[in-house]
Amino acid sequence: MIPDNTSPRPKTIFFLMAQYDGRALIPVEEICKDYFSHLTPAKFLRKVALGDLEIPVTQVEPSQKSRKGVHINDLADYIDRQHDMALHDFNKLHRK
């Protein structure tokens, strides 16, 4: 049985905070390993630059050598949007 989406559920951000030990900026390499295992970091960044993945990537300083990452809030928002789209498709398919 699929639970309805009307009951309160824990926020995705709290799970991510636990997963990433409360860090605010998650390196692209870890994001790929954990959520986009089918992509290399370079391919992930290319898809972001092309607009194929709608998730902001940031750097701590404006240097080409500065490590790129995703803010934990942006990752939570992305996961929640993907979940909302999946629920919409599921409900449409099952006429809910």
Buried (B, 14 or more C-beta within 10 A) or exposed (E): EEEEEEEEEEEBBEEBBEBBEEBEBBBBBBBBEEBBEEBEBEEBBEBBEEEEBEBEBEEEEEEEEEEBBBBBEBBBBBBEEEEEEEEEEEEEEEEE
